[in-house]
Amino acid sequence: MKRGKRLSPVSAKRLAEKDKRDEVRAITLARAGYRCEAEKTVPEVQCGFRRPQRSQLEVHEVIPRSVYPGAHLDVRVTQALCPLHHDWVGDNPTLAAARGHHGYSWQTPPKEQL
C-alpha cells in the first residue's frame, strides 16, 4: 500500500475533530510507550523504527471505521504502529486479527461506555 500526500482540502468535520484526534493520538502513543505495538507480535516484518519518534508512529484503529464509525476517536480501539507494520495489518487482516491488530464489527465496544 503506497502512502501519499492528501490532495483534497481538509473537511470541516475533520477540523472540528482535531482536538479529540490529537488527544487520542497522545494517549495511544503514551500507552504504547512510544513504541510500535506490533514489533513483537509480527516478527516477520522488520519494525520501521528501533527508537521511533512520536511523529513516526501512526495511530491504527483495530476496529475499522467502516464498521465502527468514530473508531479514530476511541482510545479503546487504537494502537501505535510503525508505517511498515500498519501496512502489514492492512494487507493481512486475518493474520492481524489473530495477533490482536485487527478487529471485526461484533467486537465494537458498547456505546454506553463511550
Secondary structure, DSSP 8 states (H G I E B T S, - for coil): -------S---HHHHHTHHHHHHHHHHHHHHTTTS-TTTTT-TTS--S-SS--GGG-EEEESS-TTTSTTGGG-GGGEEEE-HHHHHHHHH-HHHHHHTTS---GGG---GGG-
